[in-house]
């Protein structure tokens, strides 16, 4: 699969350049990935159309990378399972045993890691 074919959804996307979610989006753009930012309050981030929630994503997702803490993440567990991403990346601070258990039950791969580091070291 080429980068252009690899669809990455970024939950907790941010328009603020200092935020890791925004840095990840910019690096994904440089590497030519297909990106869907997800945030309820923004219409566009880094010139990309933003989906208000996971339910609004129509295309299959290869990687869902998380940038929201467990308090905001756990109510979205059903939506994450229903989305059926091929894998989920829990960035530092987003770890949730509840969500990880739900992913295990659904047979969805997940890992705890830093998407930025993975991209920069060719481990994505």
Phi and psi restraints in degrees (range 20) as a CNS / XPLOR table:
assign (resid 1 and name C) (resid 2 and name N)
       (resid 2 and name CA) (resid 2 and name C) 1.0 -80.2 20.0 2
assign (resid 2 and name N) (resid 2 and name CA)
       (resid 2 and name C) (resid 3 and name N) 1.0 164.0 20.0 2
assign (resid 2 and name C) (resid 3 and name N)
       (resid 3 and name CA) (resid 3 and name C) 1.0 -57.8 20.0 2
assign (resid 3 and name N) (resid 3 and name CA)
       (resid 3 and name C) (resid 4 and name N) 1.0 -39.1 20.0 2
assign (resid 3 and name C) (resid 4 and name N)
       (resid 4 and name CA) (resid 4 and name C) 1.0 -63.0 20.0 2
assign (resid 4 and name N) (resid 4 and name CA)
       (resid 4 and name C) (resid 5 and name N) 1.0 -27.7 20.0 2
assign (resid 4 and name C) (resid 5 and name N)
       (resid 5 and name CA) (resid 5 and name C) 1.0 -85.7 20.0 2
assign (resid 5 and name N) (resid 5 and name CA)
       (resid 5 and name C) (resid 6 and name N) 1.0 -20.1 20.0 2
assign (resid 5 and name C) (resid 6 and name N)
       (resid 6 and name CA) (resid 6 and name C) 1.0 -80.3 20.0 2
assign (resid 6 and name N) (resid 6 and name CA)
       (resid 6 and name C) (resid 7 and name N) 1.0 114.2 20.0 2
assign (resid 6 and name C) (resid 7 and name N)
       (resid 7 and name CA) (resid 7 and name C) 1.0 -95.3 20.0 2
assign (resid 7 and name N) (resid 7 and name CA)
       (resid 7 and name C) (resid 8 and name N) 1.0 120.8 20.0 2
assign (resid 7 and name C) (resid 8 and name N)
       (resid 8 and name CA) (resid 8 and name C) 1.0 -114.4 20.0 2
assign (resid 8 and name N) (resid 8 and name CA)
       (resid 8 and name C) (resid 9 and name N) 1.0 124.4 20.0 2
assign (resid 8 and name C) (resid 9 and name N)
       (resid 9 and name CA) (resid 9 and name C) 1.0 -101.6 20.0 2
assign (resid 9 and name N) (resid 9 and name CA)
       (resid 9 and name C) (resid 10 and name N) 1.0 133.7 20.0 2
assign (resid 9 and name C) (resid 10 and name N)
       (resid 10 and name CA) (resid 10 and name C) 1.0 -112.9 20.0 2
assign (resid 10 and name N) (resid 10 and name CA)
       (resid 10 and name C) (resid 11 and name N) 1.0 100.7 20.0 2
assign (resid 10 and name C) (resid 11 and name N)
       (resid 11 and name CA) (resid 11 and name C) 1.0 -83.8 20.0 2
assign (resid 11 and name N) (resid 11 and name CA)
       (resid 11 and name C) (resid 12 and name N) 1.0 121.4 20.0 2
assign (resid 11 and name C) (resid 12 and name N)
       (resid 12 and name CA) (resid 12 and name C) 1.0 94.6 20.0 2
assign (resid 12 and name N) (resid 12 and name CA)
       (resid 12 and name C) (resid 13 and name N) 1.0 25.4 20.0 2
assign (resid 12 and name C) (resid 13 and name N)
       (resid 13 and name CA) (resid 13 and name C) 1.0 -56.4 20.0 2
assign (resid 13 and name N) (resid 13 and name CA)
       (resid 13 and name C) (resid 14 and name N) 1.0 148.9 20.0 2
assign (resid 13 and name C) (resid 14 and name N)
       (resid 14 and name CA) (resid 14 and name C) 1.0 -136.7 20.0 2
assign (resid 14 and name N) (resid 14 and name CA)
       (resid 14 and name C) (resid 15 and name N) 1.0 142.4 20.0 2
assign (resid 14 and name C) (resid 15 and name N)
       (resid 15 and name CA) (resid 15 and name C) 1.0 -81.4 20.0 2
assign (resid 15 and name N) (resid 15 and name CA)
       (resid 15 and name C) (resid 16 and name N) 1.0 -7.0 20.0 2
assign (resid 15 and name C) (resid 16 and name N)
       (resid 16 and name CA) (resid 16 and name C) 1.0 -82.9 20.0 2
assign (resid 16 and name N) (resid 16 and name CA)
       (resid 16 and name C) (resid 17 and name N) 1.0 117.9 20.0 2
assign (resid 16 and name C) (resid 17 and name N)
       (resid 17 and name CA) (resid 17 and name C) 1.0 -57.1 20.0 2
assign (resid 17 and name N) (resid 17 and name CA)
       (resid 17 and name C) (resid 18 and name N) 1.0 -26.5 20.0 2
assign (resid 17 and name C) (resid 18 and name N)
       (resid 18 and name CA) (resid 18 and name C) 1.0 -76.3 20.0 2
assign (resid 18 and name N) (resid 18 and name CA)
       (resid 18 and name C) (resid 19 and name N) 1.0 -16.3 20.0 2
assign (resid 18 and name C) (resid 19 and name N)
       (resid 19 and name CA) (resid 19 and name C) 1.0 -78.5 20.0 2
assign (resid 19 and name N) (resid 19 and name CA)
       (resid 19 and name C) (resid 20 and name N) 1.0 142.0 20.0 2
assign (resid 19 and name C) (resid 20 and name N)
       (resid 20 and name CA) (resid 20 and name C) 1.0 -61.3 20.0 2
assign (resid 20 and name N) (resid 20 and name CA)
       (resid 20 and name C) (resid 21 and name N) 1.0 -35.9 20.0 2
assign (resid 20 and name C) (resid 21 and name N)
       (resid 21 and name CA) (resid 21 and name C) 1.0 -60.3 20.0 2
assign (resid 21 and name N) (resid 21 and name CA)
       (resid 21 and name C) (resid 22 and name N) 1.0 -41.1 20.0 2
assign (resid 21 and name C) (resid 22 and name N)
       (resid 22 and name CA) (resid 22 and name C) 1.0 -69.1 20.0 2
assign (resid 22 and name N) (resid 22 and name CA)
       (resid 22 and name C) (resid 23 and name N) 1.0 -42.7 20.0 2
assign (resid 22 and name C) (resid 23 and name N)
       (resid 23 and name CA) (resid 23 and name C) 1.0 -60.3 20.0 2
assign (resid 23 and name N) (resid 23 and name CA)
       (resid 23 and name C) (resid 24 and name N) 1.0 -38.0 20.0 2
assign (resid 23 and name C) (resid 24 and name N)
       (resid 24 and name CA) (resid 24 and name C) 1.0 -64.9 20.0 2
assign (resid 24 and name N) (resid 24 and name CA)
       (resid 24 and name C) (resid 25 and name N) 1.0 -44.7 20.0 2
assign (resid 24 and name C) (resid 25 and name N)
       (resid 25 and name CA) (resid 25 and name C) 1.0 -59.6 20.0 2
assign (resid 25 and name N) (resid 25 and name CA)
       (resid 25 and name C) (resid 26 and name N) 1.0 -45.4 20.0 2
assign (resid 25 and name C) (resid 26 and name N)
       (resid 26 and name CA) (resid 26 and name C) 1.0 -63.2 20.0 2
assign (resid 26 and name N) (resid 26 and name CA)
       (resid 26 and name C) (resid 27 and name N) 1.0 -40.8 20.0 2
assign (resid 26 and name C) (resid 27 and name N)
       (resid 27 and name CA) (resid 27 and name C) 1.0 -68.7 20.0 2
assign (resid 27 and name N) (resid 27 and name CA)
       (resid 27 and name C) (resid 28 and name N) 1.0 -40.0 20.0 2
assign (resid 27 and name C) (resid 28 and name N)
       (resid 28 and name CA) (resid 28 and name C) 1.0 -60.2 20.0 2
assign (resid 28 and name N) (resid 28 and name CA)
       (resid 28 and name C) (resid 29 and name N) 1.0 -39.2 20.0 2
assign (resid 28 and name C) (resid 29 and name N)
       (resid 29 and name CA) (resid 29 and name C) 1.0 -63.3 20.0 2
assign (resid 29 and name N) (resid 29 and name CA)
       (resid 29 and name C) (resid 30 and name N) 1.0 -45.3 20.0 2
assign (resid 29 and name C) (resid 30 and name N)
       (resid 30 and name CA) (resid 30 and name C) 1.0 -60.1 20.0 2
assign (resid 30 and name N) (resid 30 and name CA)
       (resid 30 and name C) (resid 31 and name N) 1.0 -35.2 20.0 2
assign (resid 30 and name C) (resid 31 and name N)
       (resid 31 and name CA) (resid 31 and name C) 1.0 -89.1 20.0 2
assign (resid 31 and name N) (resid 31 and name CA)
       (resid 31 and name C) (resid 32 and name N) 1.0 3.6 20.0 2
assign (resid 31 and name C) (resid 32 and name N)
       (resid 32 and name CA) (resid 32 and name C) 1.0 70.7 20.0 2
assign (resid 32 and name N) (resid 32 and name CA)
       (resid 32 and name C) (resid 33 and name N) 1.0 33.9 20.0 2
assign (resid 32 and name C) (resid 33 and name N)
       (resid 33 and name CA) (resid 33 and name C) 1.0 -81.8 20.0 2
assign (resid 33 and name N) (resid 33 and name CA)
       (resid 33 and name C) (resid 34 and name N) 1.0 159.0 20.0 2
assign (resid 33 and name C) (resid 34 and name N)
       (resid 34 and name CA) (resid 34 and name C) 1.0 -89.4 20.0 2
assign (resid 34 and name N) (resid 34 and name CA)
       (resid 34 and name C) (resid 35 and name N) 1.0 121.2 20.0 2
assign (resid 34 and name C) (resid 35 and name N)
       (resid 35 and name CA) (resid 35 and name C) 1.0 -123.5 20.0 2
assign (resid 35 and name N) (resid 35 and name CA)
       (resid 35 and name C) (resid 36 and name N) 1.0 137.6 20.0 2
assign (resid 35 and name C) (resid 36 and name N)
       (resid 36 and name CA) (resid 36 and name C) 1.0 -123.6 20.0 2
assign (resid 36 and name N) (resid 36 and name CA)
       (resid 36 and name C) (resid 37 and name N) 1.0 105.2 20.0 2
assign (resid 36 and name C) (resid 37 and name N)
       (resid 37 and name CA) (resid 37 and name C) 1.0 -73.1 20.0 2
assign (resid 37 and name N) (resid 37 and name CA)
       (resid 37 and name C) (resid 38 and name N) 1.0 143.8 20.0 2
assign (resid 37 and name C) (resid 38 and name N)
       (resid 38 and name CA) (resid 38 and name C) 1.0 -126.8 20.0 2
assign (resid 38 and name N) (resid 38 and name CA)
       (resid 38 and name C) (resid 39 and name N) 1.0 119.6 20.0 2
assign (resid 38 and name C) (resid 39 and name N)
       (resid 39 and name CA) (resid 39 and name C) 1.0 -163.4 20.0 2
assign (resid 39 and name N) (resid 39 and name CA)
       (resid 39 and name C) (resid 40 and name N) 1.0 136.6 20.0 2
assign (resid 39 and name C) (resid 40 and name N)
       (resid 40 and name CA) (resid 40 and name C) 1.0 -72.7 20.0 2
assign (resid 40 and name N) (resid 40 and name CA)
       (resid 40 and name C) (resid 41 and name N) 1.0 -15.5 20.0 2
assign (resid 40 and name C) (resid 41 and name N)
       (resid 41 and name CA) (resid 41 and name C) 1.0 -110.7 20.0 2
assign (resid 41 and name N) (resid 41 and name CA)
       (resid 41 and name C) (resid 42 and name N) 1.0 -1.9 20.0 2
assign (resid 41 and name C) (resid 42 and name N)
       (resid 42 and name CA) (resid 42 and name C) 1.0 -122.3 20.0 2
assign (resid 42 and name N) (resid 42 and name CA)
       (resid 42 and name C) (resid 43 and name N) 1.0 145.4 20.0 2
assign (resid 42 and name C) (resid 43 and name N)
       (resid 43 and name CA) (resid 43 and name C) 1.0 -93.1 20.0 2
assign (resid 43 and name N) (resid 43 and name CA)
       (resid 43 and name C) (resid 44 and name N) 1.0 -29.1 20.0 2
assign (resid 43 and name C) (resid 44 and name N)
       (resid 44 and name CA) (resid 44 and name C) 1.0 -149.9 20.0 2
assign (resid 44 and name N) (resid 44 and name CA)
       (resid 44 and name C) (resid 45 and name N) 1.0 144.0 20.0 2
assign (resid 44 and name C) (resid 45 and name N)
       (resid 45 and name CA) (resid 45 and name C) 1.0 -136.9 20.0 2
assign (resid 45 and name N) (resid 45 and name CA)
       (resid 45 and name C) (resid 46 and name N) 1.0 126.4 20.0 2
assign (resid 45 and name C) (resid 46 and name N)
       (resid 46 and name CA) (resid 46 and name C) 1.0 51.3 20.0 2
assign (resid 46 and name N) (resid 46 and name CA)
       (resid 46 and name C) (resid 47 and name N) 1.0 43.0 20.0 2
assign (resid 46 and name C) (resid 47 and name N)
       (resid 47 and name CA) (resid 47 and name C) 1.0 66.2 20.0 2
assign (resid 47 and name N) (resid 47 and name CA)
       (resid 47 and name C) (resid 48 and name N) 1.0 12.8 20.0 2
assign (resid 47 and name C) (resid 48 and name N)
       (resid 48 and name CA) (resid 48 and name C) 1.0 -103.8 20.0 2
assign (resid 48 and name N) (resid 48 and name CA)
       (resid 48 and name C) (resid 49 and name N) 1.0 139.7 20.0 2
assign (resid 48 and name C) (resid 49 and name N)
       (resid 49 and name CA) (resid 49 and name C) 1.0 -67.7 20.0 2
assign (resid 49 and name N) (resid 49 and name CA)
       (resid 49 and name C) (resid 50 and name N) 1.0 137.5 20.0 2
assign (resid 49 and name C) (resid 50 and name N)
       (resid 50 and name CA) (resid 50 and name C) 1.0 -102.9 20.0 2
assign (resid 50 and name N) (resid 50 and name CA)
       (resid 50 and name C) (resid 51 and name N) 1.0 136.8 20.0 2
assign (resid 50 and name C) (resid 51 and name N)
       (resid 51 and name CA) (resid 51 and name C) 1.0 -90.5 20.0 2
assign (resid 51 and name N) (resid 51 and name CA)
       (resid 51 and name C) (resid 52 and name N) 1.0 141.7 20.0 2
assign (resid 51 and name C) (resid 52 and name N)
       (resid 52 and name CA) (resid 52 and name C) 1.0 -72.7 20.0 2
assign (resid 52 and name N) (resid 52 and name CA)
       (resid 52 and name C) (resid 53 and name N) 1.0 -25.3 20.0 2
assign (resid 52 and name C) (resid 53 and name N)
       (resid 53 and name CA) (resid 53 and name C) 1.0 -159.9 20.0 2
assign (resid 53 and name N) (resid 53 and name CA)
       (resid 53 and name C) (resid 54 and name N) 1.0 172.2 20.0 2
assign (resid 53 and name C) (resid 54 and name N)
       (resid 54 and name CA) (resid 54 and name C) 1.0 -64.7 20.0 2
assign (resid 54 and name N) (resid 54 and name CA)
       (resid 54 and name C) (resid 55 and name N) 1.0 -32.0 20.0 2
assign (resid 54 and name C) (resid 55 and name N)
       (resid 55 and name CA) (resid 55 and name C) 1.0 -63.6 20.0 2
assign (resid 55 and name N) (resid 55 and name CA)
       (resid 55 and name C) (resid 56 and name N) 1.0 -21.3 20.0 2
assign (resid 55 and name C) (resid 56 and name N)
       (resid 56 and name CA) (resid 56 and name C) 1.0 -82.8 20.0 2
assign (resid 56 and name N) (resid 56 and name CA)
       (resid 56 and name C) (resid 57 and name N) 1.0 -5.5 20.0 2
assign (resid 56 and name C) (resid 57 and name N)
       (resid 57 and name CA) (resid 57 and name C) 1.0 -83.6 20.0 2
assign (resid 57 and name N) (resid 57 and name CA)
       (resid 57 and name C) (resid 58 and name N) 1.0 123.4 20.0 2
assign (resid 57 and name C) (resid 58 and name N)
       (resid 58 and name CA) (resid 58 and name C) 1.0 -94.2 20.0 2
assign (resid 58 and name N) (resid 58 and name CA)
       (resid 58 and name C) (resid 59 and name N) 1.0 -35.3 20.0 2
assign (resid 58 and name C) (resid 59 and name N)
       (resid 59 and name CA) (resid 59 and name C) 1.0 -84.2 20.0 2
assign (resid 59 and name N) (resid 59 and name CA)
       (resid 59 and name C) (resid 60 and name N) 1.0 149.5 20.0 2
assign (resid 59 and name C) (resid 60 and name N)
       (resid 60 and name CA) (resid 60 and name C) 1.0 -58.0 20.0 2
assign (resid 60 and name N) (resid 60 and name CA)
       (resid 60 and name C) (resid 61 and name N) 1.0 141.1 20.0 2
assign (resid 60 and name C) (resid 61 and name N)
       (resid 61 and name CA) (resid 61 and name C) 1.0 -107.7 20.0 2
assign (resid 61 and name N) (resid 61 and name CA)
       (resid 61 and name C) (resid 62 and name N) 1.0 126.8 20.0 2
assign (resid 61 and name C) (resid 62 and name N)
       (resid 62 and name CA) (resid 62 and name C) 1.0 -80.4 20.0 2
assign (resid 62 and name N) (resid 62 and name CA)
       (resid 62 and name C) (resid 63 and name N) 1.0 -45.8 20.0 2
assign (resid 62 and name C) (resid 63 and name N)
       (resid 63 and name CA) (resid 63 and name C) 1.0 -132.5 20.0 2
assign (resid 63 and name N) (resid 63 and name CA)
       (resid 63 and name C) (resid 64 and name N) 1.0 128.7 20.0 2
assign (resid 63 and name C) (resid 64 and name N)
       (resid 64 and name CA) (resid 64 and name C) 1.0 -108.6 20.0 2
assign (resid 64 and name N) (resid 64 and name CA)
       (resid 64 and name C) (resid 65 and name N) 1.0 117.2 20.0 2
assign (resid 64 and name C) (resid 65 and name N)
       (resid 65 and name CA) (resid 65 and name C) 1.0 -108.4 20.0 2
assign (resid 65 and name N) (resid 65 and name CA)
       (resid 65 and name C) (resid 66 and name N) 1.0 133.4 20.0 2
assign (resid 65 and name C) (resid 66 and name N)
       (resid 66 and name CA) (resid 66 and name C) 1.0 -104.0 20.0 2
assign (resid 66 and name N) (resid 66 and name CA)
       (resid 66 and name C) (resid 67 and name N) 1.0 131.6 20.0 2
assign (resid 66 and name C) (resid 67 and name N)
       (resid 67 and name CA) (resid 67 and name C) 1.0 -132.2 20.0 2
assign (resid 67 and name N) (resid 67 and name CA)
       (resid 67 and name C) (resid 68 and name N) 1.0 35.7 20.0 2
assign (resid 67 and name C) (resid 68 and name N)
       (resid 68 and name CA) (resid 68 and name C) 1.0 -129.8 20.0 2
assign (resid 68 and name N) (resid 68 and name CA)
       (resid 68 and name C) (resid 69 and name N) 1.0 143.4 20.0 2
assign (resid 68 and name C) (resid 69 and name N)
       (resid 69 and name CA) (resid 69 and name C) 1.0 -71.2 20.0 2
assign (resid 69 and name N) (resid 69 and name CA)
       (resid 69 and name C) (resid 70 and name N) 1.0 168.4 20.0 2
assign (resid 69 and name C) (resid 70 and name N)
       (resid 70 and name CA) (resid 70 and name C) 1.0 -54.5 20.0 2
assign (resid 70 and name N) (resid 70 and name CA)
       (resid 70 and name C) (resid 71 and name N) 1.0 -34.7 20.0 2
assign (resid 70 and name C) (resid 71 and name N)
       (resid 71 and name CA) (resid 71 and name C) 1.0 -61.2 20.0 2
assign (resid 71 and name N) (resid 71 and name CA)
       (resid 71 and name C) (resid 72 and name N) 1.0 -40.9 20.0 2
assign (resid 71 and name C) (resid 72 and name N)
       (resid 72 and name CA) (resid 72 and name C) 1.0 -86.3 20.0 2
assign (resid 72 and name N) (resid 72 and name CA)
       (resid 72 and name C) (resid 73 and name N) 1.0 -26.4 20.0 2
assign (resid 72 and name C) (resid 73 and name N)
       (resid 73 and name CA) (resid 73 and name C) 1.0 -76.2 20.0 2
assign (resid 73 and name N) (resid 73 and name CA)
       (resid 73 and name C) (resid 74 and name N) 1.0 -45.2 20.0 2
assign (resid 73 and name C) (resid 74 and name N)
       (resid 74 and name CA) (resid 74 and name C) 1.0 -59.4 20.0 2
assign (resid 74 and name N) (resid 74 and name CA)
       (resid 74 and name C) (resid 75 and name N) 1.0 -37.7 20.0 2
assign (resid 74 and name C) (resid 75 and name N)
       (resid 75 and name CA) (resid 75 and name C) 1.0 -65.5 20.0 2
assign (resid 75 and name N) (resid 75 and name CA)
       (resid 75 and name C) (resid 76 and name N) 1.0 -12.8 20.0 2
assign (resid 75 and name C) (resid 76 and name N)
       (resid 76 and name CA) (resid 76 and name C) 1.0 -99.4 20.0 2
assign (resid 76 and name N) (resid 76 and name CA)
       (resid 76 and name C) (resid 77 and name N) 1.0 8.2 20.0 2
assign (resid 76 and name C) (resid 77 and name N)
       (resid 77 and name CA) (resid 77 and name C) 1.0 -56.0 20.0 2
assign (resid 77 and name N) (resid 77 and name CA)
       (resid 77 and name C) (resid 78 and name N) 1.0 -44.9 20.0 2
assign (resid 77 and name C) (resid 78 and name N)
       (resid 78 and name CA) (resid 78 and name C) 1.0 -60.9 20.0 2
assign (resid 78 and name N) (resid 78 and name CA)
       (resid 78 and name C) (resid 79 and name N) 1.0 -43.8 20.0 2
assign (resid 78 and name C) (resid 79 and name N)
       (resid 79 and name CA) (resid 79 and name C) 1.0 -64.4 20.0 2
assign (resid 79 and name N) (resid 79 and name CA)
       (resid 79 and name C) (resid 80 and name N) 1.0 -36.4 20.0 2
assign (resid 79 and name C) (resid 80 and name N)
       (resid 80 and name CA) (resid 80 and name C) 1.0 -66.0 20.0 2
assign (resid 80 and name N) (resid 80 and name CA)
       (resid 80 and name C) (resid 81 and name N) 1.0 -46.5 20.0 2
assign (resid 80 and name C) (resid 81 and name N)
       (resid 81 and name CA) (resid 81 and name C) 1.0 -62.8 20.0 2
assign (resid 81 and name N) (resid 81 and name CA)
       (resid 81 and name C) (resid 82 and name N) 1.0 -42.7 20.0 2
assign (resid 81 and name C) (resid 82 and name N)
       (resid 82 and name CA) (resid 82 and name C) 1.0 -65.1 20.0 2
assign (resid 82 and name N) (resid 82 and name CA)
       (resid 82 and name C) (resid 83 and name N) 1.0 -32.7 20.0 2
assign (resid 82 and name C) (resid 83 and name N)
       (resid 83 and name CA) (resid 83 and name C) 1.0 -64.7 20.0 2
assign (resid 83 and name N) (resid 83 and name CA)
       (resid 83 and name C) (resid 84 and name N) 1.0 -30.5 20.0 2
assign (resid 83 and name C) (resid 84 and name N)
       (resid 84 and name CA) (resid 84 and name C) 1.0 54.6 20.0 2
assign (resid 84 and name N) (resid 84 and name CA)
       (resid 84 and name C) (resid 85 and name N) 1.0 52.1 20.0 2
assign (resid 84 and name C) (resid 85 and name N)
       (resid 85 and name CA) (resid 85 and name C) 1.0 -66.1 20.0 2
assign (resid 85 and name N) (resid 85 and name CA)
       (resid 85 and name C) (resid 86 and name N) 1.0 154.6 20.0 2
assign (resid 85 and name C) (resid 86 and name N)
       (resid 86 and name CA) (resid 86 and name C) 1.0 -67.0 20.0 2
assign (resid 86 and name N) (resid 86 and name CA)
       (resid 86 and name C) (resid 87 and name N) 1.0 -32.0 20.0 2
assign (resid 86 and name C) (resid 87 and name N)
       (resid 87 and name CA) (resid 87 and name C) 1.0 -154.9 20.0 2
assign (resid 87 and name N) (resid 87 and name CA)
       (resid 87 and name C) (resid 88 and name N) 1.0 158.2 20.0 2
assign (resid 87 and name C) (resid 88 and name N)
       (resid 88 and name CA) (resid 88 and name C) 1.0 -125.7 20.0 2
assign (resid 88 and name N) (resid 88 and name CA)
       (resid 88 and name C) (resid 89 and name N) 1.0 133.2 20.0 2
assign (resid 88 and name C) (resid 89 and name N)
       (resid 89 and name CA) (resid 89 and name C) 1.0 -108.3 20.0 2
assign (resid 89 and name N) (resid 89 and name CA)
       (resid 89 and name C) (resid 90 and name N) 1.0 120.1 20.0 2
assign (resid 89 and name C) (resid 90 and name N)
       (resid 90 and name CA) (resid 90 and name C) 1.0 -91.6 20.0 2
assign (resid 90 and name N) (resid 90 and name CA)
       (resid 90 and name C) (resid 91 and name N) 1.0 103.8 20.0 2
assign (resid 90 and name C) (resid 91 and name N)
       (resid 91 and name CA) (resid 91 and name C) 1.0 -71.8 20.0 2
assign (resid 91 and name N) (resid 91 and name CA)
       (resid 91 and name C) (resid 92 and name N) 1.0 159.7 20.0 2
assign (resid 91 and name C) (resid 92 and name N)
       (resid 92 and name CA) (resid 92 and name C) 1.0 -50.4 20.0 2
assign (resid 92 and name N) (resid 92 and name CA)
       (resid 92 and name C) (resid 93 and name N) 1.0 129.4 20.0 2
assign (resid 92 and name C) (resid 93 and name N)
       (resid 93 and name CA) (resid 93 and name C) 1.0 94.6 20.0 2
assign (resid 93 and name N) (resid 93 and name CA)
       (resid 93 and name C) (resid 94 and name N) 1.0 -6.6 20.0 2
assign (resid 93 and name C) (resid 94 and name N)
       (resid 94 and name CA) (resid 94 and name C) 1.0 -105.7 20.0 2
assign (resid 94 and name N) (resid 94 and name CA)
       (resid 94 and name C) (resid 95 and name N) 1.0 -2.0 20.0 2
assign (resid 94 and name C) (resid 95 and name N)
       (resid 95 and name CA) (resid 95 and name C) 1.0 -57.7 20.0 2
assign (resid 95 and name N) (resid 95 and name CA)
       (resid 95 and name C) (resid 96 and name N) 1.0 134.7 20.0 2
assign (resid 95 and name C) (resid 96 and name N)
       (resid 96 and name CA) (resid 96 and name C) 1.0 -145.2 20.0 2
assign (resid 96 and name N) (resid 96 and name CA)
       (resid 96 and name C) (resid 97 and name N) 1.0 113.3 20.0 2
assign (resid 96 and name C) (resid 97 and name N)
       (resid 97 and name CA) (resid 97 and name C) 1.0 -59.9 20.0 2
assign (resid 97 and name N) (resid 97 and name CA)
       (resid 97 and name C) (resid 98 and name N) 1.0 -38.0 20.0 2
assign (resid 97 and name C) (resid 98 and name N)
       (resid 98 and name CA) (resid 98 and name C) 1.0 -59.9 20.0 2
assign (resid 98 and name N) (resid 98 and name CA)
       (resid 98 and name C) (resid 99 and name N) 1.0 -49.6 20.0 2
assign (resid 98 and name C) (resid 99 and name N)
       (resid 99 and name CA) (resid 99 and name C) 1.0 -67.5 20.0 2
assign (resid 99 and name N) (resid 99 and name CA)
       (resid 99 and name C) (resid 100 and name N) 1.0 -40.3 20.0 2
assign (resid 99 and name C) (resid 100 and name N)
       (resid 100 and name CA) (resid 100 and name C) 1.0 -62.7 20.0 2
assign (resid 100 and name N) (resid 100 and name CA)
       (resid 100 and name C) (resid 101 and name N) 1.0 -39.0 20.0 2
assign (resid 100 and name C) (resid 101 and name N)
       (resid 101 and name CA) (resid 101 and name C) 1.0 -64.5 20.0 2
assign (resid 101 and name N) (resid 101 and name CA)
       (resid 101 and name C) (resid 102 and name N) 1.0 -41.7 20.0 2
assign (resid 101 and name C) (resid 102 and name N)
       (resid 102 and name CA) (resid 102 and name C) 1.0 -63.2 20.0 2
assign (resid 102 and name N) (resid 102 and name CA)
       (resid 102 and name C) (resid 103 and name N) 1.0 -38.9 20.0 2
assign (resid 102 and name C) (resid 103 and name N)
       (resid 103 and name CA) (resid 103 and name C) 1.0 -66.0 20.0 2
assign (resid 103 and name N) (resid 103 and name CA)
       (resid 103 and name C) (resid 104 and name N) 1.0 -42.5 20.0 2
assign (resid 103 and name C) (resid 104 and name N)
       (resid 104 and name CA) (resid 104 and name C) 1.0 -57.3 20.0 2
assign (resid 104 and name N) (resid 104 and name CA)
       (resid 104 and name C) (resid 105 and name N) 1.0 -47.0 20.0 2
assign (resid 104 and name C) (resid 105 and name N)
       (resid 105 and name CA) (resid 105 and name C) 1.0 -61.2 20.0 2
assign (resid 105 and name N) (resid 105 and name CA)
       (resid 105 and name C) (resid 106 and name N) 1.0 -32.7 20.0 2
assign (resid 105 and name C) (resid 106 and name N)
       (resid 106 and name CA) (resid 106 and name C) 1.0 -87.9 20.0 2
assign (resid 106 and name N) (resid 106 and name CA)
       (resid 106 and name C) (resid 107 and name N) 1.0 -4.1 20.0 2
assign (resid 106 and name C) (resid 107 and name N)
       (resid 107 and name CA) (resid 107 and name C) 1.0 73.4 20.0 2
assign (resid 107 and name N) (resid 107 and name CA)
       (resid 107 and name C) (resid 108 and name N) 1.0 27.1 20.0 2
assign (resid 107 and name C) (resid 108 and name N)
       (resid 108 and name CA) (resid 108 and name C) 1.0 -100.2 20.0 2
assign (resid 108 and name N) (resid 108 and name CA)
       (resid 108 and name C) (resid 109 and name N) 1.0 126.8 20.0 2
assign (resid 108 and name C) (resid 109 and name N)
       (resid 109 and name CA) (resid 109 and name C) 1.0 -67.7 20.0 2
assign (resid 109 and name N) (resid 109 and name CA)
       (resid 109 and name C) (resid 110 and name N) 1.0 144.2 20.0 2
assign (resid 109 and name C) (resid 110 and name N)
       (resid 110 and name CA) (resid 110 and name C) 1.0 -147.7 20.0 2
assign (resid 110 and name N) (resid 110 and name CA)
       (resid 110 and name C) (resid 111 and name N) 1.0 159.9 20.0 2
assign (resid 110 and name C) (resid 111 and name N)
       (resid 111 and name CA) (resid 111 and name C) 1.0 -152.3 20.0 2
assign (resid 111 and name N) (resid 111 and name CA)
       (resid 111 and name C) (resid 112 and name N) 1.0 156.0 20.0 2
assign (resid 111 and name C) (resid 112 and name N)
       (resid 112 and name CA) (resid 112 and name C) 1.0 -99.4 20.0 2
assign (resid 112 and name N) (resid 112 and name CA)
       (resid 112 and name C) (resid 113 and name N) 1.0 122.5 20.0 2
assign (resid 112 and name C) (resid 113 and name N)
       (resid 113 and name CA) (resid 113 and name C) 1.0 -172.9 20.0 2
assign (resid 113 and name N) (resid 113 and name CA)
       (resid 113 and name C) (resid 114 and name N) 1.0 177.8 20.0 2
assign (resid 113 and name C) (resid 114 and name N)
       (resid 114 and name CA) (resid 114 and name C) 1.0 -106.8 20.0 2
assign (resid 114 and name N) (resid 114 and name CA)
       (resid 114 and name C) (resid 115 and name N) 1.0 115.0 20.0 2
assign (resid 114 and name C) (resid 115 and name N)
       (resid 115 and name CA) (resid 115 and name C) 1.0 -56.6 20.0 2
assign (resid 115 and name N) (resid 115 and name CA)
       (resid 115 and name C) (resid 116 and name N) 1.0 -42.1 20.0 2
assign (resid 115 and name C) (resid 116 and name N)
       (resid 116 and name CA) (resid 116 and name C) 1.0 -59.5 20.0 2
assign (resid 116 and name N) (resid 116 and name CA)
       (resid 116 and name C) (resid 117 and name N) 1.0 -47.2 20.0 2
assign (resid 116 and name C) (resid 117 and name N)
       (resid 117 and name CA) (resid 117 and name C) 1.0 -64.1 20.0 2
assign (resid 117 and name N) (resid 117 and name CA)
       (resid 117 and name C) (resid 118 and name N) 1.0 -43.1 20.0 2
assign (resid 117 and name C) (resid 118 and name N)
       (resid 118 and name CA) (resid 118 and name C) 1.0 -59.3 20.0 2
assign (resid 118 and name N) (resid 118 and name CA)
       (resid 118 and name C) (resid 119 and name N) 1.0 -43.2 20.0 2
assign (resid 118 and name C) (resid 119 and name N)
       (resid 119 and name CA) (resid 119 and name C) 1.0 -65.4 20.0 2
assign (resid 119 and name N) (resid 119 and name CA)
       (resid 119 and name C) (resid 120 and name N) 1.0 -44.4 20.0 2
assign (resid 119 and name C) (resid 120 and name N)
       (resid 120 and name CA) (resid 120 and name C) 1.0 -70.5 20.0 2
assign (resid 120 and name N) (resid 120 and name CA)
       (resid 120 and name C) (resid 121 and name N) 1.0 -21.0 20.0 2
assign (resid 120 and name C) (resid 121 and name N)
       (resid 121 and name CA) (resid 121 and name C) 1.0 -110.8 20.0 2
assign (resid 121 and name N) (resid 121 and name CA)
       (resid 121 and name C) (resid 122 and name N) 1.0 18.1 20.0 2
assign (resid 121 and name C) (resid 122 and name N)
       (resid 122 and name CA) (resid 122 and name C) 1.0 56.4 20.0 2
assign (resid 122 and name N) (resid 122 and name CA)
       (resid 122 and name C) (resid 123 and name N) 1.0 35.7 20.0 2
assign (resid 122 and name C) (resid 123 and name N)
       (resid 123 and name CA) (resid 123 and name C) 1.0 -110.9 20.0 2
assign (resid 123 and name N) (resid 123 and name CA)
       (resid 123 and name C) (resid 124 and name N) 1.0 10.7 20.0 2
